[in-house]
Amino acid sequence: MMQNRIMKTGTCMITTNTISKK
């Protein structure tokens, strides 16, 4: 469960980074 939460946060950060780059 904890690992899943960390992975979800990582994906969120990556998505935000991609949007910011655009």
C-alpha positions in Angstrom: 0.0 0.0 0.0 2.7 2.5 0.9 4.7 1.6 -2.3 1.5 2.2 -4.3 1.1 5.7 -2.7 4.8 6.6 -3.5 4.3 5.5 -7.1 1.2 7.5 -7.5 3.0 10.6 -6.1 5.9 10.0 -8.5 3.5 9.8 -11.5 1.8 13.0 -10.3 5.1 14.8 -10.1 6.1 13.6 -13.6 2.8 14.7 -15.1 3.2 18.2 -13.5 6.7 18.4 -14.8 5.6 17.5 -18.4 2.8 20.1 -18.3 5.3 22.7 -16.9 7.7 22.0 -19.7 5.0 22.5 -22.3 
